[in-house]
């Protein structure tokens, strides 16, 4: 009976508390309790978040268990011994060699080669199964992380979408308000100008009638005798006034343009020998003695010009240039393929240029090509250049006076574009100042 009790105790120790059968591929948790791997994972499949020991309910991690190969081997041996140990002494099988009841010390003879082979096969299968479950755990961990990242990304995209819509709605409201304000101002200016024009017209009609009367009087006098006319006769009549309409600047326009600010640098490889480019590649000035630099197809030799970088093939771009008190300068945007040699012709549409020939109080500007003269009221010290490649628009702004100078009619750009900078020639000690590319942040936006 002692052997039977021992066998039952051994069976209990080698049995899983979940399936109540001998261990199959047993694993041991950190709390010390062991279970069949499939039984443990089956219990954990029902758990939604936390994992616990099925016996003591202690908290566990998904990977917090170890394969217990020794316990697995003992379970296989216990399973083979069970029929023999539970037999009564009368039914005990005798050893054919020793003519005695089988004892535990005949274990190596009871476990046949077939059982050993099956045990080895089961061990390998259990080891493979263990690796597969570990891989499954890794996949589940990665999948959970990806799901979490997906939710985070969805939330971020939702926030970005909301922010974009909010900003565009604000901009639309702002533009609508500015449009309404400017239209009211224009209407007011129109009424004032029309009033002045009507008054001017009435004055001219009155002067015309007076002049007709004087002409008639003089003609009658000439018929009577010779009369010597003096300039004072004509100077006694007042002159007619002429109206000049000023440019209209939309409040906040520069702030919107500055959203498209691009970092422009000068390309010394394209600079004329008569130009010096600063070390930071943001300033250029003219020199009277040419530099000894290599001559190649990229370098200007017919004018004191230098190209800027980067090259533009799409998008909207804005940059500003300080011209200071220079009486002459040129800023432009041209096709990168345009020849830079003196023998190359210039065709309309090859370059979109703004050139200055300024006097102390007023400035004369030329746009081209072909060249067309503009007249401006104020000298220009700082300019803004805006390029919208897709819309085919190039515009020049007087940043100092807060107004649009000129915007070229929309065209279809057929190739890459680059900025052009020319400080032009120096003469009699004049026009020696540089052209300087300035960060937009250098200028206070609050005044615009």
C-alpha positions as CSV (number, residue, x, y, z in Angstrom):
1,X,0.0,0.0,0.0
2,X,2.9,2.3,0.7
3,X,4.0,1.9,-3.0
4,X,0.5,2.8,-4.2
5,X,0.3,5.9,-1.9
6,X,3.8,6.9,-3.2
7,X,2.6,6.5,-6.8
8,X,-0.5,8.6,-6.2
9,X,1.6,11.3,-4.5
10,X,4.1,11.2,-7.4
11,X,1.1,11.4,-9.9
12,X,-0.2,14.5,-8.1
13,X,3.2,16.2,-8.2
14,X,3.6,15.4,-11.9
15,X,0.1,16.5,-12.9
16,X,-1.1,19.9,-14.2
17,X,-3.6,21.6,-11.9
18,X,-5.6,22.8,-14.9
19,X,-6.1,19.6,-17.0
20,X,-5.4,17.2,-14.0
21,X,-3.3,15.1,-16.4
22,X,0.5,14.5,-16.4
23,X,2.5,17.5,-17.5
24,X,3.0,17.9,-21.3
25,X,5.6,20.5,-22.2
26,X,5.5,22.0,-18.6
27,X,6.5,25.6,-17.9
28,X,7.2,27.2,-14.5
29,X,6.1,30.7,-13.5
30,X,8.0,33.1,-11.3
31,X,5.7,32.2,-8.4
32,X,7.0,28.5,-8.7
33,X,3.8,26.9,-10.0
34,X,4.0,24.7,-13.1
35,X,1.4,24.0,-15.8
36,X,1.2,22.5,-19.3
37,X,2.2,25.2,-21.8
38,X,-1.1,24.8,-23.7
39,X,-3.1,24.9,-20.5
40,X,-1.4,28.1,-19.3
41,X,-1.8,29.9,-22.7
42,X,-5.4,28.7,-22.9
43,X,-6.1,30.3,-19.6
44,X,-4.4,33.5,-20.6
45,X,-6.3,33.8,-23.9
46,X,-9.4,34.5,-21.9
47,X,-7.6,37.4,-20.0
48,X,-8.1,40.8,-21.8
49,X,-5.2,42.8,-20.2
50,X,-3.4,41.3,-17.1
51,X,-2.1,37.8,-16.8
52,X,-2.1,35.8,-13.5
53,X,-1.1,32.4,-12.2
54,X,-4.1,30.0,-12.5
55,X,-3.3,28.5,-9.1
56,X,-2.2,31.4,-6.8
57,X,-3.5,34.3,-9.0
58,X,-0.2,36.1,-8.8
59,X,0.4,38.7,-11.5
60,X,2.7,37.6,-14.4
61,X,4.1,38.9,-17.6
62,X,3.4,37.2,-21.0
63,X,7.0,36.0,-21.3
64,X,7.5,35.5,-17.5
65,X,7.8,31.7,-17.6
66,X,10.5,29.1,-18.2
67,X,10.3,25.7,-19.9
68,X,10.9,22.9,-17.2
69,X,12.4,20.1,-19.2
70,X,13.3,18.1,-16.1
71,X,9.7,18.2,-14.9
72,X,8.6,17.1,-18.4
73,X,10.9,14.1,-18.3
74,X,9.7,13.1,-14.8
75,X,6.1,13.4,-16.0
76,X,6.8,11.0,-18.9
77,X,8.5,8.5,-16.6
78,X,5.7,8.8,-14.0
79,X,3.1,8.2,-16.8
80,X,5.0,5.0,-17.7
81,X,5.4,3.8,-14.1
82,X,1.7,4.5,-13.2
83,X,0.2,1.1,-14.3
84,X,3.0,-0.8,-12.5
85,X,3.0,1.0,-9.2
86,X,-0.8,1.0,-8.8
87,X,-1.0,-2.9,-9.1
88,X,-1.6,-4.9,-5.8
89,X,1.3,-7.0,-4.6
90,X,-0.5,-10.2,-5.8
91,X,-0.7,-8.8,-9.2
92,X,2.8,-7.4,-9.3
93,X,4.8,-8.6,-12.4
94,X,7.9,-10.6,-11.6
95,X,11.2,-9.8,-13.2
96,X,12.1,-12.6,-15.6
97,X,15.8,-12.3,-14.8
98,X,15.6,-11.9,-11.0
99,X,12.2,-13.5,-10.3
100,X,11.3,-10.5,-8.1
101,X,8.7,-7.8,-8.2
102,X,9.6,-4.9,-10.4
103,X,11.1,-2.1,-8.3
104,X,12.1,1.5,-9.1
105,X,15.7,0.4,-9.7
106,X,14.5,-1.5,-12.8
107,X,13.5,1.8,-14.4
108,X,16.0,1.8,-17.2
109,X,14.8,-1.6,-18.2
110,X,11.0,-0.7,-18.1
111,X,11.5,2.3,-20.3
112,X,12.1,0.6,-23.6
113,X,13.9,2.1,-26.6
114,X,10.6,2.8,-28.2
115,X,9.6,4.9,-25.2
116,X,12.9,6.7,-25.2
117,X,12.6,7.5,-28.9
118,X,9.1,8.8,-28.3
119,X,10.3,10.9,-25.4
120,X,13.1,12.4,-27.6
121,X,10.5,13.2,-30.3
122,X,8.1,14.7,-27.8
123,X,11.0,16.8,-26.4
124,X,11.9,18.2,-29.8
125,X,8.3,18.9,-30.6
126,X,7.9,20.6,-27.3
127,X,11.0,22.7,-27.9
128,X,9.8,23.7,-31.3
129,X,6.4,24.5,-29.9
130,X,8.0,26.6,-27.2
131,X,9.9,28.6,-29.8
132,X,6.8,29.1,-31.9
133,X,4.9,30.4,-28.8
134,X,7.7,32.7,-28.0
135,X,7.6,34.0,-31.6
136,X,3.8,34.3,-31.3
137,X,4.3,36.4,-28.1
138,X,6.8,38.7,-30.0
139,X,4.3,39.1,-32.9
140,X,1.5,39.9,-30.4
141,X,3.7,42.5,-28.7
142,X,4.7,44.1,-32.0
143,X,1.1,44.0,-33.2
144,X,-0.1,45.7,-30.0
145,X,2.6,48.4,-30.4
146,X,1.6,49.0,-34.0
147,X,-2.0,49.3,-33.1
148,X,-1.1,51.9,-30.4
149,X,1.1,53.8,-33.0
150,X,-1.8,53.7,-35.5
151,X,-4.1,55.2,-32.9
152,X,-1.6,57.9,-32.1
153,X,-1.0,58.6,-35.8
154,X,-4.8,58.9,-36.4
155,X,-5.1,61.3,-33.5
156,X,-2.2,63.4,-34.7
157,X,-3.6,63.5,-38.3
158,X,-6.9,64.6,-36.9
159,X,-5.3,67.4,-34.9
160,X,-3.3,68.5,-37.9
161,X,-6.4,68.5,-40.1
162,X,-8.2,70.5,-37.5
163,X,-5.3,73.0,-37.2
164,X,-5.1,73.4,-41.0
165,X,-8.8,74.0,-41.3
166,X,-8.8,76.5,-38.4
167,X,-5.8,78.4,-39.9
168,X,-7.4,78.6,-43.3
169,X,-10.7,79.7,-41.9
170,X,-8.9,82.5,-40.0
171,X,-7.1,83.5,-43.1
172,X,-10.3,83.5,-45.1
173,X,-12.0,85.7,-42.5
174,X,-9.0,88.0,-42.4
175,X,-8.9,88.3,-46.2
176,X,-12.7,89.0,-46.3
177,X,-12.4,91.7,-43.7
178,X,-9.4,93.2,-45.5
179,X,-11.1,93.1,-48.8
180,X,-14.2,94.8,-47.4
181,X,-12.0,97.5,-45.8
182,X,-9.9,98.1,-48.9
183,X,-13.1,98.3,-51.1
184,X,-14.6,100.9,-48.8
185,X,-11.3,102.9,-48.9
186,X,-11.2,102.6,-52.7
187,X,-14.8,103.7,-52.9
188,X,-14.0,106.7,-50.7
189,X,-11.0,107.6,-52.8
190,X,-13.0,107.2,-55.9
191,X,-15.6,109.6,-54.7
192,X,-13.0,112.1,-53.6
193,X,-11.1,111.8,-56.9
194,X,-14.3,112.1,-58.9
195,X,-15.2,115.2,-57.0
196,X,-11.8,116.7,-57.7
197,X,-12.1,115.7,-61.4
198,X,-15.5,117.4,-61.7
199,X,-14.2,120.5,-60.0
200,X,-11.2,120.4,-62.3
201,X,-13.5,120.0,-65.3
202,X,-15.7,123.0,-64.2
203,X,-12.5,125.1,-63.7
204,X,-11.3,124.1,-67.1
205,X,-14.6,124.9,-68.8
206,X,-14.7,128.3,-67.0
207,X,-11.0,129.0,-68.1
208,X,-11.9,127.9,-71.6
209,X,-14.8,130.3,-71.8
210,X,-12.6,133.1,-70.4
211,X,-9.9,132.3,-72.9
212,X,-12.4,132.3,-75.8
213,X,-13.5,135.7,-74.7
214,X,-9.9,137.0,-74.5
215,X,-9.1,135.4,-77.9
216,X,-12.1,137.2,-79.5
217,X,-11.0,140.4,-77.8
218,X,-7.4,140.0,-79.1
219,X,-8.5,139.2,-82.6
220,X,-10.6,142.3,-82.7
221,X,-7.7,144.4,-81.4
222,X,-5.4,142.9,-84.0
223,X,-7.8,144.0,-86.7
224,X,-7.5,147.5,-85.4
225,X,-3.7,147.7,-84.7
226,X,-0.6,145.6,-84.0
227,X,-0.4,144.4,-80.5
228,X,2.7,143.1,-78.8
229,X,1.8,140.1,-76.6
230,X,3.7,139.3,-73.5
231,X,4.1,136.1,-71.6
232,X,2.3,137.7,-68.6
233,X,-1.0,137.5,-70.6
234,X,-0.9,133.7,-70.5
235,X,0.6,133.4,-67.0
236,X,-2.3,135.2,-65.3
237,X,-4.5,132.2,-65.7
238,X,-4.3,129.3,-63.1
239,X,-3.0,125.9,-64.2
240,X,-5.2,122.8,-64.1
241,X,-4.3,120.2,-61.4
242,X,-3.6,116.5,-62.2
243,X,-4.3,113.6,-59.8
244,X,-1.9,110.9,-58.9
245,X,-3.3,107.7,-57.4
246,X,-1.1,106.0,-54.9
247,X,-0.5,102.2,-54.6
248,X,-2.7,100.2,-52.3
249,X,-1.1,97.9,-49.8
250,X,-3.2,95.2,-48.1
251,X,-2.6,95.0,-44.4
252,X,-0.9,91.7,-43.4
253,X,0.1,91.0,-47.0
254,X,3.9,90.9,-46.1
255,X,3.2,88.5,-43.2
256,X,1.5,86.1,-45.7
257,X,4.3,86.5,-48.2
258,X,6.9,85.7,-45.4
259,X,5.3,82.3,-45.0
260,X,7.0,81.4,-48.3
261,X,10.5,82.8,-47.3
262,X,13.3,80.9,-48.9
263,X,17.0,80.9,-47.9
264,X,18.8,82.4,-51.0
265,X,22.6,82.4,-51.3
266,X,24.8,83.7,-54.1
267,X,26.6,81.3,-56.4
268,X,30.3,82.5,-56.8
269,X,30.7,80.1,-59.7
270,X,28.4,82.3,-61.8
271,X,29.7,85.7,-60.6
272,X,31.2,88.2,-63.1
273,X,34.9,88.8,-62.7
274,X,34.0,92.4,-61.7
275,X,32.0,91.2,-58.7
276,X,33.1,90.3,-55.1
277,X,30.8,87.8,-53.3
278,X,30.9,87.9,-49.5
279,X,32.1,84.9,-47.5
280,X,28.6,84.1,-46.3
281,X,27.4,84.4,-49.9
282,X,24.7,86.9,-49.1
283,X,26.2,90.2,-50.3
284,X,27.8,91.3,-53.6
285,X,29.5,94.5,-54.8
286,X,31.2,95.8,-57.9
287,X,35.0,96.3,-58.3
288,X,36.8,98.2,-61.0
289,X,39.7,95.7,-61.4
290,X,38.5,92.2,-62.6
291,X,39.5,89.2,-60.6
292,X,41.6,86.4,-62.0
293,X,38.9,83.6,-62.0
294,X,38.4,80.7,-64.4
295,X,36.2,81.4,-67.4
296,X,33.5,78.8,-68.2
297,X,30.0,78.7,-69.6
298,X,28.3,79.3,-66.2
299,X,30.1,82.6,-65.5
300,X,28.7,86.0,-66.6
301,X,31.1,88.0,-68.8
302,X,28.7,90.5,-70.4
303,X,27.2,92.1,-67.3
304,X,28.0,92.6,-63.6
305,X,25.6,89.8,-62.4
306,X,25.6,86.7,-60.3
307,X,23.0,84.0,-59.9
308,X,21.4,82.9,-56.6
309,X,20.6,79.4,-55.3
310,X,18.5,77.3,-55.0
311,X,17.0,76.5,-58.4
312,X,13.2,76.7,-58.6
313,X,11.0,74.2,-60.4
314,X,7.8,74.4,-58.4
315,X,6.2,76.1,-55.4
316,X,5.9,79.6,-54.0
317,X,9.0,81.5,-52.8
318,X,9.7,84.9,-51.3
319,X,13.0,86.7,-50.5
320,X,14.1,90.3,-49.7
321,X,17.1,92.3,-50.8
322,X,18.6,95.5,-49.2
323,X,19.7,98.0,-51.9
324,X,20.3,100.9,-49.5
325,X,21.0,104.2,-51.1
326,X,22.4,102.7,-54.4
327,X,21.2,104.8,-57.4
328,X,21.5,101.8,-59.7
329,X,20.9,98.1,-59.3
330,X,19.0,95.2,-61.0
331,X,17.1,92.3,-59.5
332,X,15.6,89.6,-61.8
333,X,14.5,86.0,-62.2
334,X,15.7,84.1,-65.3
335,X,15.7,80.7,-66.7
336,X,18.7,78.6,-65.6
337,X,19.4,77.7,-69.2
338,X,19.9,81.4,-70.3
339,X,23.3,82.1,-71.7
340,X,25.6,84.3,-69.7
341,X,28.0,85.3,-72.5
342,X,28.2,88.6,-74.3
343,X,27.4,87.2,-77.7
344,X,24.1,85.6,-76.6
345,X,20.9,87.4,-77.7
346,X,18.2,88.3,-75.1
347,X,14.7,87.3,-76.1
348,X,11.4,88.5,-74.4
349,X,10.4,86.1,-71.7
350,X,14.0,85.0,-71.0
351,X,14.4,87.2,-67.9
352,X,11.9,89.0,-65.7
353,X,13.9,92.0,-64.5
354,X,13.5,95.2,-62.4
355,X,16.3,97.8,-62.9
356,X,16.7,101.1,-61.1
357,X,18.1,104.4,-62.1
358,X,17.3,106.6,-59.2
359,X,17.6,110.3,-58.5
360,X,17.9,111.7,-54.9
361,X,14.1,112.4,-54.5
362,X,12.5,110.2,-57.1
363,X,13.3,106.9,-58.8
364,X,13.0,105.7,-62.3
365,X,12.5,101.9,-62.7
366,X,12.6,99.8,-65.8
367,X,11.0,96.4,-66.2
368,X,11.7,93.9,-68.9
369,X,12.3,92.4,-71.2
370,X,11.2,94.2,-73.4
371,X,12.1,97.3,-71.3
372,X,9.3,99.5,-70.0
373,X,9.7,102.5,-67.8
374,X,8.0,103.0,-64.5
375,X,7.9,106.1,-62.4
376,X,7.9,105.9,-58.6
377,X,7.4,108.6,-55.9
378,X,9.9,107.3,-53.4
379,X,13.4,105.9,-53.5
380,X,13.6,102.2,-52.7
381,X,15.9,100.8,-50.0
382,X,14.5,97.3,-49.5
383,X,12.7,95.0,-52.0
384,X,10.7,91.8,-51.8
385,X,10.6,89.3,-54.7
386,X,7.7,86.8,-54.9
387,X,7.6,83.8,-57.3
388,X,4.6,81.5,-57.7
389,X,5.9,78.8,-60.2
390,X,2.6,77.0,-60.8
391,X,0.7,80.3,-61.3
392,X,3.4,81.8,-63.5
393,X,3.6,85.0,-61.4
394,X,6.7,87.1,-60.5
395,X,6.1,90.2,-58.4
396,X,8.3,93.0,-56.9
397,X,7.4,94.8,-53.7
398,X,8.8,98.0,-52.1
399,X,9.1,96.7,-48.5
400,X,10.1,100.2,-47.2
401,X,7.0,101.9,-48.6
402,X,4.8,98.9,-48.2
403,X,3.5,98.8,-51.8
404,X,3.5,96.6,-54.9
405,X,6.0,97.9,-57.5
406,X,5.1,95.6,-60.4
407,X,3.7,92.2,-61.1
408,X,4.4,90.5,-64.5
409,X,1.4,89.0,-66.3
410,X,1.0,85.3,-65.6
411,X,3.0,83.0,-68.0
412,X,3.7,79.3,-68.3
413,X,7.3,78.7,-67.0
414,X,9.0,76.2,-69.3
415,X,12.1,75.3,-67.1
416,X,14.0,75.8,-63.9
417,X,14.3,79.4,-62.6
418,X,17.0,81.2,-60.7
419,X,17.3,84.6,-59.0
420,X,19.6,87.2,-60.5
421,X,21.5,90.0,-58.6
422,X,23.4,92.9,-60.2
423,X,24.9,95.9,-58.2
424,X,25.7,97.4,-61.7
425,X,28.7,99.5,-62.5
426,X,30.4,102.1,-60.2
427,X,31.2,105.5,-61.6
428,X,32.7,108.7,-60.1
429,X,32.7,107.1,-56.7
430,X,29.0,106.5,-56.8
431,X,27.0,103.3,-56.6
432,X,29.7,101.5,-54.7
433,X,27.4,99.9,-52.1
434,X,26.5,96.2,-52.1
435,X,23.3,94.3,-52.7
436,X,22.5,92.2,-49.6
437,X,20.1,89.3,-49.2
438,X,18.3,89.9,-45.9
439,X,16.4,87.4,-43.7
440,X,12.7,88.5,-43.5
441,X,12.9,88.3,-39.7
442,X,15.3,91.3,-39.7
443,X,12.3,93.6,-40.6
444,X,9.6,94.2,-38.0
445,X,6.3,92.6,-39.3
446,X,4.1,94.6,-36.8
447,X,4.3,97.7,-39.0
448,X,2.8,95.8,-42.0
